[in-house]
Amino acid sequence: MSAKLYRLNPRRLEKFKRVVRQRQGDLTVILENVHDLHNIGAVMRSCDSVGIGEIFVLNTRPDLAKEGFKLGKRTSAGTRRWVDVQYYTDAISCFVEVRKKYKQILSSQIDEGAKALHNLDLSAPTALVFGNEHDGVTAETTALCDGTFYIPQVGMVESLNISVACAVSLYEAFRQRMEKGMYDENPSLSESEQEALLSEYIQRHEEKVTQTYVERKK
């Protein structure tokens, strides 16, 4: 292991190792045409909290061009440094890439065949799709999914904010995976994958420390 590791505070190094071991390499989120960057930032924080290291942002609408997709430096307390964002403007290209790692892709919406969230097997390699704040997941993207699901609710208005719906769904996945030891004795990532990710996180940390030092010197 690189000598760089020993420059870190021992407690931070142990935290990095713990976080890497508990990363869920086979669980992710796809956000389709979500235009509120605050919602995207909130989703990223929820993802980091349950061990997700990457999300997919799919913007098929012309008004949501990549040029306008700029998360702030303080997005969700720096979560963007630990959660990678894969950006796509074409649904098919996005799904081809997602299917390389994730066995099932499920869309969040209420329709005749939708399953209740707690009836899903979220311990399997899974990508959960959430649509924008007004229109939900498009019909075109839904057609590419393996199924749909809904979050059971008993209120007068069956609606949750996109970031809240995502958090609720991810914590159901967290619960199921905890029961199967996927955060402990049965980690999602292999030892070699953990080692590579640990090195990557340490490099990102060092780059941030260096950047902060240079900015303070100006």
Residue pairs with C-beta under 8 A, 6 or more apart in sequence:
1 195
2 199
2 202
4 202
4 203
4 206
5 13
5 202
7 206
8 16
8 202
8 205
12 205
13 202
16 198
16 201
16 202
16 205
17 198
19 51
19 82
19 201
20 189
20 194
20 197
20 198
20 201
21 187
21 189
21 194
22 51
22 183
22 187
23 51
23 52
23 53
23 188
23 189
23 194
23 197
24 50
24 51
24 52
24 53
24 173
24 177
24 182
24 188
25 53
25 101
25 188
25 189
25 193
26 101
26 102
26 103
26 124
26 125
26 126
26 188
27 50
27 51
27 52
27 102
27 122
27 125
27 126
27 127
27 170
27 173
27 177
27 188
28 47
28 52
28 54
28 55
28 56
28 98
28 101
28 102
28 126
28 127
28 128
29 43
29 47
29 52
29 55
29 56
29 127
29 128
29 129
29 130
29 166
29 170
30 55
30 56
30 57
30 58
30 94
30 98
30 105
30 127
30 128
30 129
30 130
31 40
31 43
31 55
31 56
31 57
31 58
31 129
31 130
31 162
32 58
32 59
32 60
32 91
32 129
32 130
32 131
32 132
32 137
32 138
32 141
33 58
33 59
33 60
33 61
33 64
33 131
33 132
33 135
33 138
34 40
34 43
34 57
34 130
34 131
34 132
34 133
34 162
35 63
35 64
35 132
35 133
36 133
36 162
37 69
37 70
37 71
37 72
37 75
38 163
39 133
39 161
39 162
39 163
40 57
40 71
41 71
41 72
41 75
41 76
41 79
41 80
42 76
42 163
42 166
42 167
43 55
43 130
43 162
43 163
43 166
43 167
44 55
44 71
44 75
44 76
44 79
44 80
44 83
44 85
45 76
45 77
45 79
46 163
46 166
46 167
46 170
46 171
47 53
47 55
47 79
47 83
47 170
48 76
48 79
48 82
48 83
49 170
50 170
50 171
50 173
50 174
51 174
51 183
51 188
52 83
52 170
53 82
53 83
53 84
53 197
54 83
54 84
54 85
54 86
55 83
55 84
55 85
55 86
56 85
56 86
56 87
56 88
56 94
56 97
56 98
56 127
57 69
57 85
57 86
57 87
57 88
58 88
58 89
58 91
58 94
58 141
59 65
59 66
59 69
59 87
59 88
59 89
60 89
60 90
60 91
60 138
60 140
60 141
65 89
66 87
66 89
69 87
71 80
71 85
81 204
81 208
82 201
82 204
86 94
86 97
88 94
88 97
91 140
91 141
91 144
92 144
95 105
95 144
98 105
98 127
99 105
101 125
102 125
102 126
102 127
103 124
103 125
103 126
104 124
104 125
104 126
104 127
104 146
104 147
105 126
105 127
105 129
105 144
105 145
105 146
106 120
106 126
106 127
106 128
106 129
106 145
106 146
106 147
106 148
106 149
107 129
107 131
107 137
107 141
107 142
107 145
107 147
107 148
107 149
108 128
108 129
108 130
108 131
108 136
108 137
108 148
108 149
108 150
108 151
108 165
108 169
109 131
109 136
109 137
109 142
109 148
109 150
110 148
110 150
110 158
111 148
113 147
113 148
114 147
114 148
114 149
114 150
115 147
115 148
115 149
115 150
116 149
116 150
116 151
116 152
117 149
117 150
117 151
117 152
117 168
117 169
117 172
118 152
118 172
120 126
120 149
120 172
121 176
122 172
122 173
122 176
122 177
123 173
123 176
123 177
123 180
123 182
126 173
128 149
128 166
128 169
128 170
128 173
129 137
129 141
129 142
129 145
130 137
130 162
130 165
130 166
131 137
131 138
131 141
131 162
132 162
133 161
133 162
137 145
142 148
149 169
151 160
151 165
151 168
151 169
153 160
160 168
177 183
180 186
182 188
187 194
189 197
